[in-house]
Amino acid sequence: MDNGSFDHRVAELVAAAIDETGPSRNAVAKEAGVPYATLDRKLKGIAPFNVSELNRLAQATGRDAGDFIPANVEAAL
């Protein structure tokens, strides 16, 4: 899996978690301490998430940060 598709899949997993949580993306961004513009840019694949952001978004959505790592990458590790 190349970095572009990896980052895109991470963004999809984060978006799904946010959408399943119920509050708006703006509310989750605020709770996670990630500026909404940054979250939006990263969900669109313009920039990758860093580990700290993934951890804070996991806490805000009641997930584990590992939930945002694509399964096929976890298996390879």
Biopython code that builds the backbone (N, CA, C, O; Angstrom):
import numpy as np
from Bio.PDB.StructureBuilder import StructureBuilder

atoms = [
    (1, "MET", "N", (0.859, -1.174, 0.000)),
    (1, "MET", "CA", (0.000, 0.000, 0.000)),
    (1, "MET", "C", (0.899, 1.228, 0.000)),
    (1, "MET", "O", (1.744, 1.381, 0.883)),
    (2, "ASP", "N", (0.723, 2.102, -0.982)),
    (2, "ASP", "CA", (1.561, 3.301, -1.023)),
    (2, "ASP", "C", (1.028, 4.349, -0.045)),
    (2, "ASP", "O", (-0.092, 4.243, 0.455)),
    (3, "ASN", "N", (1.862, 5.366, 0.214)),
    (3, "ASN", "CA", (1.490, 6.389, 1.203)),
    (3, "ASN", "C", (0.197, 7.107, 0.859)),
    (3, "ASN", "O", (-0.602, 7.406, 1.747)),
    (4, "GLY", "N", (-0.022, 7.390, -0.436)),
    (4, "GLY", "CA", (-1.247, 8.093, -0.824)),
    (4, "GLY", "C", (-2.490, 7.298, -0.516)),
    (4, "GLY", "O", (-3.454, 7.840, 0.026)),
    (5, "SER", "N", (-2.485, 6.023, -0.850)),
    (5, "SER", "CA", (-3.673, 5.213, -0.579)),
    (5, "SER", "C", (-3.802, 4.936, 0.916)),
    (5, "SER", "O", (-4.914, 4.837, 1.434)),
    (6, "PHE", "N", (-2.663, 4.810, 1.618)),
    (6, "PHE", "CA", (-2.704, 4.637, 3.067)),
    (6, "PHE", "C", (-3.354, 5.849, 3.723)),
    (6, "PHE", "O", (-4.271, 5.701, 4.532)),
    (7, "ASP", "N", (-2.883, 7.048, 3.380)),
    (7, "ASP", "CA", (-3.432, 8.279, 3.957)),
    (7, "ASP", "C", (-4.906, 8.440, 3.626)),
    (7, "ASP", "O", (-5.687, 8.898, 4.460)),
    (8, "HIS", "N", (-5.290, 8.062, 2.405)),
    (8, "HIS", "CA", (-6.697, 8.155, 1.999)),
    (8, "HIS", "C", (-7.551, 7.196, 2.828)),
    (8, "HIS", "O", (-8.648, 7.554, 3.256)),
    (9, "ARG", "N", (-7.051, 5.980, 3.056)),
    (9, "ARG", "CA", (-7.815, 5.002, 3.846)),
    (9, "ARG", "C", (-7.918, 5.448, 5.300)),
    (9, "ARG", "O", (-8.970, 5.286, 5.919)),
    (10, "VAL", "N", (-6.844, 6.008, 5.853)),
    (10, "VAL", "CA", (-6.896, 6.540, 7.220)),
    (10, "VAL", "C", (-7.973, 7.623, 7.305)),
    (10, "VAL", "O", (-8.769, 7.642, 8.243)),
    (11, "ALA", "N", (-7.992, 8.512, 6.332)),
    (11, "ALA", "CA", (-8.999, 9.581, 6.308)),
    (11, "ALA", "C", (-10.406, 9.006, 6.245)),
    (11, "ALA", "O", (-11.312, 9.515, 6.904)),
    (12, "GLU", "N", (-10.598, 7.950, 5.460)),
    (12, "GLU", "CA", (-11.922, 7.303, 5.379)),
    (12, "GLU", "C", (-12.324, 6.723, 6.730)),
    (12, "GLU", "O", (-13.476, 6.855, 7.145)),
    (13, "LEU", "N", (-11.386, 6.083, 7.415)),
    (13, "LEU", "CA", (-11.686, 5.489, 8.720)),
    (13, "LEU", "C", (-12.002, 6.554, 9.760)),
    (13, "LEU", "O", (-12.900, 6.372, 10.583)),
    (14, "VAL", "N", (-11.276, 7.660, 9.729)),
    (14, "VAL", "CA", (-11.552, 8.764, 10.653)),
    (14, "VAL", "C", (-12.922, 9.358, 10.354)),
    (14, "VAL", "O", (-13.704, 9.600, 11.273)),
    (15, "ALA", "N", (-13.220, 9.594, 9.087)),
    (15, "ALA", "CA", (-14.516, 10.169, 8.704)),
    (15, "ALA", "C", (-15.661, 9.266, 9.137)),
    (15, "ALA", "O", (-16.675, 9.747, 9.642)),
    (16, "ALA", "N", (-15.505, 7.963, 8.942)),
    (16, "ALA", "CA", (-16.562, 7.023, 9.338)),
    (16, "ALA", "C", (-16.785, 7.064, 10.850)),
    (16, "ALA", "O", (-17.927, 7.051, 11.311)),
    (17, "ALA", "N", (-15.702, 7.113, 11.616)),
    (17, "ALA", "CA", (-15.826, 7.176, 13.077)),
    (17, "ALA", "C", (-16.533, 8.446, 13.511)),
    (17, "ALA", "O", (-17.392, 8.417, 14.393)),
    (18, "ILE", "N", (-16.171, 9.561, 12.890)),
    (18, "ILE", "CA", (-16.804, 10.834, 13.233)),
    (18, "ILE", "C", (-18.285, 10.783, 12.874)),
    (18, "ILE", "O", (-19.131, 11.179, 13.676)),
    (19, "ASP", "N", (-18.599, 10.302, 11.687)),
    (19, "ASP", "CA", (-19.995, 10.253, 11.242)),
    (19, "ASP", "C", (-20.836, 9.302, 12.090)),
    (19, "ASP", "O", (-22.021, 9.555, 12.304)),
    (20, "GLU", "N", (-20.243, 8.215, 12.574)),
    (20, "GLU", "CA", (-20.965, 7.252, 13.420)),
    (20, "GLU", "C", (-21.158, 7.765, 14.835)),
    (20, "GLU", "O", (-22.049, 7.302, 15.547)),
    (21, "THR", "N", (-20.334, 8.713, 15.250)),
    (21, "THR", "CA", (-20.386, 9.222, 16.620)),
    (21, "THR", "C", (-21.624, 10.071, 16.868)),
    (21, "THR", "O", (-22.138, 10.113, 17.985)),
    (22, "GLY", "N", (-22.097, 10.741, 15.841)),
    (22, "GLY", "CA", (-23.307, 11.533, 16.014)),
    (22, "GLY", "C", (-23.111, 13.031, 15.951)),
    (22, "GLY", "O", (-23.786, 13.702, 15.170)),
    (23, "PRO", "N", (-22.183, 13.592, 16.769)),
    (23, "PRO", "CA", (-22.039, 15.040, 16.676)),
    (23, "PRO", "C", (-21.467, 15.437, 15.314)),
    (23, "PRO", "O", (-20.999, 14.591, 14.551)),
    (24, "SER", "N", (-21.514, 16.678, 15.039)),
    (24, "SER", "CA", (-20.993, 17.173, 13.766)),
    (24, "SER", "C", (-19.475, 17.055, 13.725)),
    (24, "SER", "O", (-18.820, 16.899, 14.755)),
    (25, "ARG", "N", (-18.941, 17.133, 12.535)),
    (25, "ARG", "CA", (-17.485, 17.112, 12.376)),
    (25, "ARG", "C", (-16.870, 18.301, 13.111)),
    (25, "ARG", "O", (-15.791, 18.186, 13.693)),
    (26, "ASN", "N", (-17.544, 19.417, 13.084)),
    (26, "ASN", "CA", (-17.054, 20.599, 13.786)),
    (26, "ASN", "C", (-16.978, 20.341, 15.292)),
    (26, "ASN", "O", (-16.008, 20.735, 15.939)),
    (27, "ALA", "N", (-17.993, 19.683, 15.851)),
    (27, "ALA", "CA", (-18.004, 19.394, 17.289)),
    (27, "ALA", "C", (-16.880, 18.428, 17.662)),
    (27, "ALA", "O", (-16.227, 18.606, 18.690)),
    (28, "VAL", "N", (-16.656, 17.420, 16.843)),
    (28, "VAL", "CA", (-15.581, 16.465, 17.113)),
    (28, "VAL", "C", (-14.226, 17.155, 17.004)),
    (28, "VAL", "O", (-13.340, 16.923, 17.827)),
    (29, "ALA", "N", (-14.065, 17.994, 15.997)),
    (29, "ALA", "CA", (-12.803, 18.737, 15.838)),
    (29, "ALA", "C", (-12.534, 19.574, 17.078)),
    (29, "ALA", "O", (-11.415, 19.599, 17.589)),
    (30, "LYS", "N", (-13.550, 20.249, 17.550)),
    (30, "LYS", "CA", (-13.392, 21.102, 18.732)),
    (30, "LYS", "C", (-13.020, 20.261, 19.953)),
    (30, "LYS", "O", (-12.114, 20.623, 20.703)),
    (31, "GLU", "N", (-13.720, 19.138, 20.153)),
    (31, "GLU", "CA", (-13.433, 18.277, 21.300)),
    (31, "GLU", "C", (-12.016, 17.706, 21.228)),
    (31, "GLU", "O", (-11.352, 17.539, 22.252)),
    (32, "ALA", "N", (-11.562, 17.411, 20.013)),
    (32, "ALA", "CA", (-10.229, 16.831, 19.829)),
    (32, "ALA", "C", (-9.130, 17.885, 19.816)),
    (32, "ALA", "O", (-7.947, 17.546, 19.840)),
    (33, "GLY", "N", (-9.506, 19.154, 19.778)),
    (33, "GLY", "CA", (-8.512, 20.212, 19.736)),
    (33, "GLY", "C", (-7.814, 20.321, 18.387)),
    (33, "GLY", "O", (-6.665, 20.754, 18.296)),
    (34, "VAL", "N", (-8.533, 19.919, 17.339)),
    (34, "VAL", "CA", (-8.014, 20.021, 15.975)),
    (34, "VAL", "C", (-8.833, 21.097, 15.267)),
    (34, "VAL", "O", (-10.056, 20.974, 15.188)),
    (35, "PRO", "N", (-8.200, 22.137, 14.757)),
    (35, "PRO", "CA", (-8.976, 23.157, 14.047)),
    (35, "PRO", "C", (-9.819, 22.514, 12.935)),
    (35, "PRO", "O", (-9.350, 21.625, 12.224)),
    (36, "TYR", "N", (-11.055, 22.974, 12.798)),
    (36, "TYR", "CA", (-11.946, 22.372, 11.803)),
    (36, "TYR", "C", (-11.342, 22.431, 10.403)),
    (36, "TYR", "O", (-11.453, 21.467, 9.646)),
    (37, "ALA", "N", (-10.714, 23.534, 10.052)),
    (37, "ALA", "CA", (-10.119, 23.654, 8.713)),
    (37, "ALA", "C", (-9.041, 22.586, 8.500)),
    (37, "ALA", "O", (-8.909, 22.042, 7.404)),
    (38, "THR", "N", (-8.281, 22.294, 9.542)),
    (38, "THR", "CA", (-7.257, 21.249, 9.459)),
    (38, "THR", "C", (-7.900, 19.884, 9.287)),
    (38, "THR", "O", (-7.478, 19.098, 8.438)),
    (39, "LEU", "N", (-8.921, 19.599, 10.089)),
    (39, "LEU", "CA", (-9.627, 18.322, 9.977)),
    (39, "LEU", "C", (-10.215, 18.160, 8.580)),
    (39, "LEU", "O", (-10.080, 17.104, 7.963)),
    (40, "ASP", "N", (-10.850, 19.180, 8.097)),
    (40, "ASP", "CA", (-11.473, 19.129, 6.777)),
    (40, "ASP", "C", (-10.429, 18.861, 5.688)),
    (40, "ASP", "O", (-10.656, 18.043, 4.796)),
    (41, "ARG", "N", (-9.315, 19.534, 5.760)),
    (41, "ARG", "CA", (-8.233, 19.355, 4.776)),
    (41, "ARG", "C", (-7.698, 17.923, 4.822)),
    (41, "ARG", "O", (-7.419, 17.327, 3.782)),
    (42, "LYS", "N", (-7.560, 17.382, 6.009)),
    (42, "LYS", "CA", (-7.026, 16.028, 6.154)),
    (42, "LYS", "C", (-8.050, 14.977, 5.742)),
    (42, "LYS", "O", (-7.679, 13.946, 5.182)),
    (43, "LEU", "N", (-9.321, 15.218, 6.006)),
    (43, "LEU", "CA", (-10.350, 14.283, 5.562)),
    (43, "LEU", "C", (-10.478, 14.265, 4.040)),
    (43, "LEU", "O", (-10.896, 13.264, 3.456)),
    (44, "LYS", "N", (-10.119, 15.371, 3.410)),
    (44, "LYS", "CA", (-10.136, 15.451, 1.942)),
    (44, "LYS", "C", (-8.869, 14.869, 1.326)),
    (44, "LYS", "O", (-8.764, 14.779, 0.103)),
    (45, "GLY", "N", (-7.910, 14.473, 2.154)),
    (45, "GLY", "CA", (-6.682, 13.879, 1.659)),
    (45, "GLY", "C", (-5.634, 14.868, 1.207)),
    (45, "GLY", "O", (-4.656, 14.489, 0.562)),
    (46, "ILE", "N", (-5.826, 16.131, 1.537)),
    (46, "ILE", "CA", (-4.857, 17.164, 1.142)),
    (46, "ILE", "C", (-3.589, 17.058, 1.983)),
    (46, "ILE", "O", (-2.494, 17.369, 1.515)),
    (47, "ALA", "N", (-3.747, 16.621, 3.213)),
    (47, "ALA", "CA", (-2.615, 16.447, 4.120)),
    (47, "ALA", "C", (-2.877, 15.211, 4.977)),
    (47, "ALA", "O", (-4.033, 14.896, 5.260)),
    (48, "PRO", "N", (-1.821, 14.503, 5.397)),
    (48, "PRO", "CA", (-2.017, 13.317, 6.235)),
    (48, "PRO", "C", (-2.230, 13.689, 7.701)),
    (48, "PRO", "O", (-1.821, 14.761, 8.147)),
    (49, "PHE", "N", (-2.868, 12.798, 8.435)),
    (49, "PHE", "CA", (-3.021, 12.963, 9.882)),
    (49, "PHE", "C", (-1.702, 12.613, 10.552)),
    (49, "PHE", "O", (-0.957, 11.766, 10.060)),
    (50, "ASN", "N", (-1.412, 13.265, 11.680)),
    (50, "ASN", "CA", (-0.266, 12.832, 12.476)),
    (50, "ASN", "C", (-0.787, 11.993, 13.646)),
    (50, "ASN", "O", (-1.988, 11.956, 13.910)),
    (51, "VAL", "N", (0.116, 11.336, 14.325)),
    (51, "VAL", "CA", (-0.264, 10.406, 15.393)),
    (51, "VAL", "C", (-1.012, 11.117, 16.516)),
    (51, "VAL", "O", (-1.984, 10.581, 17.048)),
    (52, "SER", "N", (-0.577, 12.297, 16.874)),
    (52, "SER", "CA", (-1.235, 13.043, 17.943)),
    (52, "SER", "C", (-2.684, 13.360, 17.576)),
    (52, "SER", "O", (-3.581, 13.224, 18.409)),
    (53, "GLU", "N", (-2.910, 13.778, 16.344)),
    (53, "GLU", "CA", (-4.284, 14.076, 15.898)),
    (53, "GLU", "C", (-5.134, 12.818, 15.921)),
    (53, "GLU", "O", (-6.282, 12.848, 16.365)),
    (54, "LEU", "N", (-4.573, 11.708, 15.443)),
    (54, "LEU", "CA", (-5.337, 10.453, 15.441)),
    (54, "LEU", "C", (-5.702, 10.039, 16.858)),
    (54, "LEU", "O", (-6.811, 9.564, 17.105)),
    (55, "ASN", "N", (-4.774, 10.218, 17.788)),
    (55, "ASN", "CA", (-5.049, 9.873, 19.175)),
    (55, "ASN", "C", (-6.164, 10.738, 19.756)),
    (55, "ASN", "O", (-7.067, 10.226, 20.419)),
    (56, "ARG", "N", (-6.106, 12.033, 19.514)),
    (56, "ARG", "CA", (-7.132, 12.943, 20.043)),
    (56, "ARG", "C", (-8.491, 12.692, 19.384)),
    (56, "ARG", "O", (-9.526, 12.757, 20.047)),
    (57, "LEU", "N", (-8.487, 12.407, 18.081)),
    (57, "LEU", "CA", (-9.752, 12.103, 17.385)),
    (57, "LEU", "C", (-10.322, 10.775, 17.862)),
    (57, "LEU", "O", (-11.540, 10.617, 17.951)),
    (58, "ALA", "N", (-9.457, 9.828, 18.166)),
    (58, "ALA", "CA", (-9.928, 8.547, 18.706)),
    (58, "ALA", "C", (-10.630, 8.779, 20.044)),
    (58, "ALA", "O", (-11.713, 8.243, 20.279)),
    (59, "GLN", "N", (-10.023, 9.569, 20.911)),
    (59, "GLN", "CA", (-10.637, 9.859, 22.205)),
    (59, "GLN", "C", (-11.974, 10.569, 22.024)),
    (59, "GLN", "O", (-12.938, 10.270, 22.729)),
    (60, "ALA", "N", (-12.034, 11.498, 21.091)),
    (60, "ALA", "CA", (-13.266, 12.269, 20.875)),
    (60, "ALA", "C", (-14.391, 11.419, 20.287)),
    (60, "ALA", "O", (-15.568, 11.743, 20.445)),
    (61, "THR", "N", (-14.024, 10.331, 19.607)),
    (61, "THR", "CA", (-15.043, 9.480, 18.983)),
    (61, "THR", "C", (-15.242, 8.165, 19.731)),
    (61, "THR", "O", (-16.002, 7.304, 19.289)),
    (62, "GLY", "N", (-14.555, 8.013, 20.867)),
    (62, "GLY", "CA", (-14.694, 6.784, 21.641)),
    (62, "GLY", "C", (-14.047, 5.578, 20.979)),
    (62, "GLY", "O", (-14.467, 4.441, 21.192)),
    (63, "ARG", "N", (-13.030, 5.834, 20.181)),
    (63, "ARG", "CA", (-12.325, 4.765, 19.475)),
    (63, "ARG", "C", (-10.918, 4.608, 20.034)),
    (63, "ARG", "O", (-10.474, 5.377, 20.887)),
    (64, "ASP", "N", (-10.242, 3.607, 19.536)),
    (64, "ASP", "CA", (-8.817, 3.405, 19.762)),
    (64, "ASP", "C", (-8.095, 4.022, 18.579)),
    (64, "ASP", "O", (-8.590, 3.929, 17.456)),
    (65, "ALA", "N", (-6.955, 4.643, 18.783)),
    (65, "ALA", "CA", (-6.215, 5.207, 17.657)),
    (65, "ALA", "C", (-5.896, 4.134, 16.621)),
    (65, "ALA", "O", (-5.822, 4.430, 15.429)),
    (66, "GLY", "N", (-5.708, 2.891, 17.063)),
    (66, "GLY", "CA", (-5.446, 1.782, 16.149)),
    (66, "GLY", "C", (-6.596, 1.489, 15.210)),
    (66, "GLY", "O", (-6.406, 0.863, 14.167)),
    (67, "ASP", "N", (-7.794, 1.940, 15.573)),
    (67, "ASP", "CA", (-8.955, 1.744, 14.698)),
    (67, "ASP", "C", (-8.811, 2.530, 13.401)),
    (67, "ASP", "O", (-9.513, 2.254, 12.428)),
    (68, "PHE", "N", (-7.914, 3.498, 13.381)),
    (68, "PHE", "CA", (-7.724, 4.330, 12.190)),
    (68, "PHE", "C", (-6.597, 3.829, 11.287)),
    (68, "PHE", "O", (-6.275, 4.449, 10.274)),
    (69, "ILE", "N", (-6.003, 2.696, 11.670)),
    (69, "ILE", "CA", (-4.952, 2.094, 10.847)),
    (69, "ILE", "C", (-5.596, 0.998, 10.004)),
    (69, "ILE", "O", (-6.211, 0.081, 10.547)),
    (70, "PRO", "N", (-5.459, 1.087, 8.682)),
    (70, "PRO", "CA", (-6.078, 0.069, 7.826)),
    (70, "PRO", "C", (-5.658, -1.342, 8.203)),
    (70, "PRO", "O", (-4.492, -1.587, 8.511)),
    (71, "ALA", "N", (-6.603, -2.264, 8.179)),
    (71, "ALA", "CA", (-6.378, -3.640, 8.621)),
    (71, "ALA", "C", (-5.244, -4.325, 7.862)),
    (71, "ALA", "O", (-4.455, -5.044, 8.476)),
    (72, "ASN", "N", (-5.139, -4.128, 6.569)),
    (72, "ASN", "CA", (-4.094, -4.810, 5.812)),
    (72, "ASN", "C", (-2.707, -4.310, 6.188)),
    (72, "ASN", "O", (-1.733, -5.038, 5.997)),
    (73, "VAL", "N", (-2.578, -3.103, 6.714)),
    (73, "VAL", "CA", (-1.288, -2.606, 7.172)),
    (73, "VAL", "C", (-0.967, -3.235, 8.510)),
    (73, "VAL", "O", (0.180, -3.615, 8.746)),
    (74, "GLU", "N", (-1.947, -3.358, 9.399)),
    (74, "GLU", "CA", (-1.731, -3.991, 10.695)),
    (74, "GLU", "C", (-1.261, -5.421, 10.517)),
    (74, "GLU", "O", (-0.375, -5.869, 11.244)),
    (75, "ALA", "N", (-1.831, -6.149, 9.569)),
    (75, "ALA", "CA", (-1.451, -7.531, 9.336)),
    (75, "ALA", "C", (-0.001, -7.635, 8.855)),
    (75, "ALA", "O", (0.699, -8.592, 9.187)),
    (76, "ALA", "N", (0.434, -6.672, 8.092)),
    (76, "ALA", "CA", (1.795, -6.684, 7.563)),
    (76, "ALA", "C", (2.822, -6.367, 8.650)),
    (76, "ALA", "O", (3.990, -6.736, 8.529)),
    (77, "LEU", "N", (2.392, -5.691, 9.702)),
    (77, "LEU", "CA", (3.304, -5.348, 10.785)),
    (77, "LEU", "C", (3.454, -6.541, 11.677)),
    (77, "LEU", "O", (4.183, -6.484, 12.667)),
]
sb = StructureBuilder()
sb.init_structure("model")
sb.init_model(0)
sb.init_chain("A")
sb.init_seg("    ")
for serial, (resi, resn, name, xyz) in enumerate(atoms, 1):
    if name == "N":
        sb.init_residue(resn, " ", resi, " ")
    sb.init_atom(name, np.array(xyz, "f"), 0.0, 1.0, " ", f" {name:<3s}", serial, name[0])
structure = sb.get_structure()
